């Protein structure tokens, strides 16, 4: 949006300021990380002033909690963000809400702003994901907004506006389809026991399906589950998918324990390094939560468990046998590029829990 010439401000919660992002700066730096590392001089404004002047407010907070705590955190941040919005402004909600979740958010927005929805303020539902941006935008009363469409368009392909309820359902279908497919892969892969079958599966696309990929959209899935009441088929799909991932994590930990036994390694003489480079600006907290959970569960068996993130990998110099757990394709490529010592075992977090 900044590259297209829009007057963009990025809200920095830690600094309590809104940072101006001009077109020339946006063209110079490919991402937020490089911008922050270089620390160029940028214009700033108080957050409430920037929001009061904004025509569009994109609500895309970084959430580091899960469950009910996440919902409370989101509501708190949403109230703070929208309290300064003025008449004629538009709010674009970028987090998934599940089915019917936007009704509560819209009521909260009207209460906080004192403005009437559809008349003095506009609302759009546009749940962003790590891998792509939606082609549709949920709009209150399904009203189009050509300017917003042009700001968000890619390859001169505009966005399609639908009702908010339609956008919720379409996003739910996308998430359920994604995790139904994933659950099928994880469950059926358990039956690949003999070496021939495992070698054959290694040649498929499932070989490069890592834990990092499995957790993409997990927040969306859980949001969908909390928005639906009863024990219908949809809840079975949601809960089954969550249990499928939990089952995989248990299988991964069992595989690590089995590796110790097969190689006659003592836990006190073994170190586990979880290599999982994560985006520090990711909105959802699922990957952080999953990583911390892995550390906690592994430390029940092995005391020496480390986390490694970043482009450089220098963890092979140890007096212990090291088990490296590659949690993403990026990290696996980084490990194999560096090579490994003879006393290092690499485990890929793919459906086969492949050991190298």
C-alpha positions as CSV (number, residue, x, y, z in Angstrom):
1,X,0.0,0.0,0.0
2,X,2.9,2.3,0.8
3,X,4.5,1.6,-2.5
4,X,1.3,2.5,-4.3
5,X,1.5,6.0,-2.6
6,X,-0.9,5.6,0.3
7,X,-0.1,7.5,3.4
8,X,0.6,4.5,5.7
9,X,1.3,4.5,9.4
10,X,2.5,1.4,11.3
11,X,1.4,1.2,14.9
12,X,4.3,0.2,17.2
13,X,2.7,-0.9,20.5
14,X,6.0,-1.1,22.3
15,X,7.0,2.5,21.5
16,X,3.4,3.8,21.8
17,X,3.9,5.6,18.5
18,X,2.7,5.4,14.9
19,X,5.5,5.2,12.4
20,X,5.2,6.8,8.9
21,X,6.0,4.5,6.0
22,X,6.5,6.4,2.8
23,X,6.8,5.0,-0.7
24,X,10.5,5.5,-1.1
25,X,11.2,3.7,2.2
26,X,8.8,0.8,1.3
27,X,10.7,0.4,-2.0
28,X,14.1,0.4,-0.3
29,X,13.4,-2.3,2.3
30,X,11.9,-5.7,1.3
31,X,10.4,-6.5,4.8
32,X,9.9,-5.1,8.3
33,X,13.0,-7.0,9.6
34,X,15.4,-5.2,7.2
35,X,13.7,-1.9,7.9
36,X,14.1,-2.3,11.7
37,X,17.7,-3.5,11.4
38,X,18.7,-0.4,9.4
39,X,16.8,2.0,11.6
40,X,16.3,4.8,9.1
41,X,14.9,8.1,10.3
42,X,11.1,7.9,10.0
43,X,8.3,10.3,10.9
44,X,6.2,9.5,14.0
45,X,2.9,10.5,15.4
46,X,1.0,9.6,18.6
47,X,-1.1,6.5,17.9
48,X,-4.5,8.2,18.6
49,X,-3.6,11.1,16.3
50,X,-2.7,8.7,13.4
51,X,-5.8,6.6,13.9
52,X,-8.1,9.6,14.0
53,X,-6.8,10.7,10.6
54,X,-6.8,7.3,9.1
55,X,-9.3,6.4,6.4
56,X,-8.6,2.7,6.9
57,X,-7.5,1.0,10.1
58,X,-6.1,-2.5,9.6
59,X,-6.4,-4.5,12.8
60,X,-3.6,-7.1,12.6
61,X,-2.2,-7.4,16.1
62,X,0.5,-9.8,17.3
63,X,-1.2,-12.3,19.6
64,X,1.1,-14.4,21.8
65,X,-1.6,-16.2,23.8
66,X,-4.1,-18.9,23.0
67,X,-7.6,-19.9,24.0
68,X,-9.7,-17.6,26.2
69,X,-6.6,-15.5,27.1
70,X,-6.1,-14.7,23.4
71,X,-9.7,-13.6,23.0
72,X,-9.4,-11.2,26.0
73,X,-6.1,-9.9,24.6
74,X,-7.6,-9.3,21.2
75,X,-10.7,-7.5,22.7
76,X,-8.4,-5.2,24.8
77,X,-6.2,-4.3,21.8
78,X,-9.3,-3.8,19.5
79,X,-10.8,-1.3,22.0
80,X,-7.6,0.6,22.3
81,X,-7.1,0.7,18.5
82,X,-10.6,1.8,17.6
83,X,-11.3,4.3,20.4
84,X,-9.8,7.1,18.3
85,X,-11.4,6.3,15.0
86,X,-13.4,9.1,13.5
87,X,-16.7,9.3,11.4
88,X,-16.2,8.1,7.9
89,X,-13.4,5.7,8.8
90,X,-13.2,2.0,8.0
91,X,-11.9,-0.9,10.1
92,X,-10.4,-3.9,8.3
93,X,-10.3,-6.9,10.7
94,X,-7.4,-9.2,9.8
95,X,-7.8,-12.0,12.4
96,X,-10.1,-15.1,11.9
97,X,-13.3,-15.0,13.9
98,X,-14.9,-18.3,13.1
99,X,-18.6,-18.5,12.2
100,X,-20.6,-15.4,13.5
101,X,-17.6,-14.0,15.4
102,X,-17.7,-10.7,13.5
103,X,-21.1,-9.8,15.0
104,X,-19.6,-9.4,18.5
105,X,-16.7,-7.4,17.0
106,X,-19.0,-5.1,15.2
107,X,-21.1,-4.5,18.3
108,X,-17.9,-3.8,20.2
109,X,-16.7,-1.3,17.5
110,X,-20.0,0.6,17.7
111,X,-19.9,0.7,21.5
112,X,-16.3,2.0,21.6
113,X,-16.5,4.5,18.7
114,X,-20.1,5.6,19.3
115,X,-20.6,5.4,15.5
116,X,-23.3,3.6,13.7
117,X,-22.2,0.7,11.4
118,X,-22.9,1.1,7.7
119,X,-23.7,4.9,8.1
120,X,-20.9,6.7,9.9
121,X,-18.3,3.8,10.0
122,X,-17.5,0.8,7.7
123,X,-16.3,-2.6,8.6
124,X,-14.5,-5.3,6.6
125,X,-13.4,-8.9,7.3
126,X,-10.2,-9.8,5.7
127,X,-8.4,-12.7,7.6
128,X,-4.7,-12.7,6.6
129,X,-2.6,-15.8,6.6
130,X,1.1,-16.4,6.5
131,X,1.2,-17.8,2.9
132,X,-1.3,-15.7,1.0
133,X,-3.9,-12.9,1.1
134,X,-7.6,-13.7,0.5
135,X,-9.2,-12.9,-2.9
136,X,-12.4,-11.9,-1.2
137,X,-13.3,-9.3,1.4
138,X,-16.2,-9.6,3.8
139,X,-18.1,-6.3,3.9
140,X,-20.9,-5.0,6.1
141,X,-24.0,-5.2,3.9
142,X,-21.8,-6.6,1.1
143,X,-20.9,-3.0,0.1
144,X,-18.0,-2.6,-2.4
145,X,-15.1,-0.3,-1.8
146,X,-13.1,0.4,-4.9
147,X,-10.3,2.3,-3.2
148,X,-9.7,-0.5,-0.7
149,X,-9.8,-3.1,-3.5
150,X,-7.1,-1.2,-5.4
151,X,-4.9,-0.8,-2.3
152,X,-5.0,-4.5,-1.7
153,X,-5.0,-5.8,-5.3
154,X,-2.0,-7.8,-6.6
155,X,-1.1,-8.2,-10.3
156,X,-3.9,-5.7,-11.1
157,X,-6.4,-8.3,-9.9
158,X,-9.0,-6.6,-7.7
159,X,-10.7,-8.1,-4.7
160,X,-14.3,-9.4,-4.6
161,X,-16.6,-8.1,-1.9
162,X,-19.1,-10.5,-0.3
163,X,-21.2,-10.3,2.9
164,X,-19.4,-10.9,6.1
165,X,-21.3,-14.1,6.8
166,X,-20.2,-15.4,3.4
167,X,-16.6,-14.5,4.0
168,X,-16.7,-16.3,7.4
169,X,-18.1,-19.5,5.7
170,X,-15.6,-19.4,2.8
171,X,-12.7,-19.0,5.2
172,X,-14.1,-21.9,7.4
173,X,-14.3,-24.1,4.3
174,X,-10.7,-23.2,3.4
175,X,-9.4,-24.0,6.9
176,X,-11.3,-27.2,7.3
177,X,-10.2,-28.4,3.8
178,X,-6.6,-27.7,4.7
179,X,-6.6,-29.5,8.0
180,X,-8.7,-32.4,6.7
181,X,-6.1,-33.1,4.1
182,X,-3.3,-32.7,6.6
183,X,-4.9,-35.0,9.1
184,X,-5.3,-37.7,6.4
185,X,-1.6,-37.5,5.6
186,X,-0.5,-37.7,9.3
187,X,-2.9,-40.5,10.1
188,X,-2.2,-42.7,7.1
189,X,1.6,-42.1,7.3
190,X,1.6,-44.1,10.6
191,X,1.2,-47.3,8.6
192,X,4.5,-46.7,6.7
193,X,6.5,-49.0,8.9
194,X,8.7,-51.1,6.5
195,X,11.8,-49.5,4.9
196,X,10.5,-49.9,1.3
197,X,7.2,-48.0,2.0
198,X,9.0,-45.3,3.9
199,X,11.6,-44.9,1.0
200,X,8.7,-44.6,-1.5
201,X,6.9,-41.9,0.6
202,X,10.1,-40.0,0.8
203,X,9.9,-39.4,-2.9
204,X,6.5,-37.7,-2.6
205,X,5.6,-34.1,-1.7
206,X,4.9,-35.2,1.8
207,X,8.6,-35.5,2.5
208,X,8.9,-31.7,2.8
209,X,5.8,-31.2,4.9
210,X,7.2,-29.9,8.2
211,X,5.8,-29.1,11.6
212,X,6.0,-25.4,10.6
213,X,3.6,-26.1,7.8
214,X,1.3,-28.2,10.0
215,X,0.8,-25.3,12.4
216,X,-0.1,-22.7,9.7
217,X,-3.8,-21.8,10.4
218,X,-4.0,-23.7,13.7
219,X,-5.3,-20.5,15.3
220,X,-8.0,-20.2,12.7
221,X,-9.0,-23.8,13.3
222,X,-9.3,-23.3,17.0
223,X,-11.3,-20.0,16.5
224,X,-13.7,-21.9,14.3
225,X,-14.1,-24.6,17.0
226,X,-15.0,-22.0,19.7
227,X,-17.5,-20.3,17.4
228,X,-19.7,-23.4,16.9
229,X,-21.8,-25.0,19.6
230,X,-22.8,-28.6,20.0
231,X,-21.2,-31.8,18.9
232,X,-22.1,-31.8,15.2
233,X,-20.0,-32.9,12.3
234,X,-18.1,-29.6,12.1
235,X,-16.9,-30.0,15.7
236,X,-15.8,-33.5,14.9
237,X,-13.7,-32.2,12.0
238,X,-12.2,-29.4,14.1
239,X,-11.4,-31.6,17.1
240,X,-10.2,-34.5,14.9
241,X,-7.8,-32.2,13.2
242,X,-6.5,-30.8,16.4
243,X,-6.1,-34.3,17.9
244,X,-4.3,-35.3,14.7
245,X,-1.6,-32.7,15.2
246,X,-1.4,-33.5,18.9
247,X,-1.0,-37.1,18.0
248,X,1.8,-36.3,15.6
249,X,3.7,-34.3,18.2
250,X,3.4,-37.3,20.6
251,X,4.7,-39.5,17.8
252,X,7.6,-37.1,17.2
253,X,8.6,-37.2,20.9
254,X,8.3,-41.0,21.0
255,X,10.6,-41.1,17.9
256,X,13.2,-39.0,19.7
257,X,13.1,-41.3,22.8
258,X,13.3,-44.3,20.5
259,X,16.3,-42.8,18.8
260,X,18.1,-42.7,22.2
261,X,17.3,-46.3,22.8
262,X,18.3,-47.6,19.4
263,X,21.6,-45.8,19.6
264,X,22.2,-46.7,23.2
265,X,22.4,-43.1,24.3
266,X,22.0,-41.9,27.8
267,X,19.7,-38.9,28.3
268,X,22.4,-37.2,30.4
269,X,24.8,-37.5,27.6
270,X,22.4,-36.2,24.9
271,X,21.4,-32.8,23.8
272,X,18.3,-32.0,21.7
273,X,18.3,-28.8,19.6
274,X,14.9,-27.7,18.2
275,X,15.7,-25.6,15.1
276,X,12.7,-23.6,14.2
277,X,13.2,-20.1,12.7
278,X,10.0,-18.1,13.2
279,X,8.7,-14.8,12.0
280,X,8.9,-12.5,15.1
281,X,6.1,-10.4,13.4
282,X,3.7,-13.2,12.9
283,X,0.2,-12.3,14.2
284,X,-0.7,-15.7,15.6
285,X,1.0,-17.3,18.5
286,X,0.5,-21.0,17.6
287,X,4.1,-21.6,16.6
288,X,5.6,-20.0,19.7
289,X,3.1,-22.0,21.8
290,X,4.0,-25.3,19.9
291,X,7.7,-24.7,20.3
292,X,7.4,-24.0,24.0
293,X,5.2,-27.1,24.4
294,X,7.8,-29.3,22.7
295,X,10.6,-28.0,24.9
296,X,8.5,-28.7,28.1
297,X,7.6,-32.3,27.0
298,X,11.1,-33.2,25.9
299,X,12.6,-32.0,29.1
300,X,10.6,-34.6,30.9
301,X,13.0,-37.1,29.3
302,X,16.1,-35.1,28.4
303,X,17.4,-32.3,30.5
304,X,19.4,-30.5,27.8
305,X,17.0,-29.0,25.3
306,X,17.8,-25.9,23.3
307,X,16.0,-23.7,20.8
308,X,17.8,-22.4,17.8
309,X,16.5,-19.7,15.4
310,X,18.1,-17.5,12.8
311,X,20.1,-17.9,9.6
312,X,23.4,-19.1,11.2
313,X,23.8,-22.6,12.6
314,X,26.8,-23.3,14.9
315,X,25.6,-25.9,17.4
316,X,27.7,-29.0,16.5
317,X,30.6,-28.4,19.0
318,X,29.4,-30.3,22.0
319,X,30.7,-33.0,24.3
320,X,27.3,-34.6,24.0
321,X,25.5,-36.5,21.2
322,X,23.3,-33.9,19.6
323,X,19.8,-34.6,18.2
324,X,18.8,-31.8,15.9
325,X,15.0,-31.5,15.2
326,X,14.4,-29.6,11.9
327,X,11.0,-28.0,12.3
328,X,10.8,-26.3,8.9
329,X,12.0,-26.7,5.3
330,X,14.1,-23.5,5.7
331,X,15.8,-24.9,8.8
332,X,16.3,-28.3,7.3
333,X,18.0,-26.8,4.3
334,X,20.2,-24.7,6.6
335,X,21.2,-27.8,8.5
336,X,22.0,-29.9,5.4
337,X,23.9,-27.0,3.9
338,X,26.3,-26.8,6.9
339,X,26.8,-30.6,7.0
340,X,26.9,-32.5,10.2
341,X,29.3,-34.3,12.5
342,X,29.2,-38.1,13.1
343,X,27.8,-37.6,16.6
344,X,24.8,-35.5,15.3
345,X,21.5,-37.1,14.5
346,X,18.9,-35.1,12.4
347,X,15.2,-35.7,12.7
348,X,12.9,-34.1,10.1
349,X,9.5,-33.2,11.4
350,X,7.8,-34.5,8.4
351,X,4.9,-37.1,8.5
352,X,7.5,-40.0,8.7
353,X,9.6,-38.4,11.4
354,X,12.5,-39.2,9.1
355,X,15.9,-39.8,10.8
356,X,19.1,-38.9,9.0
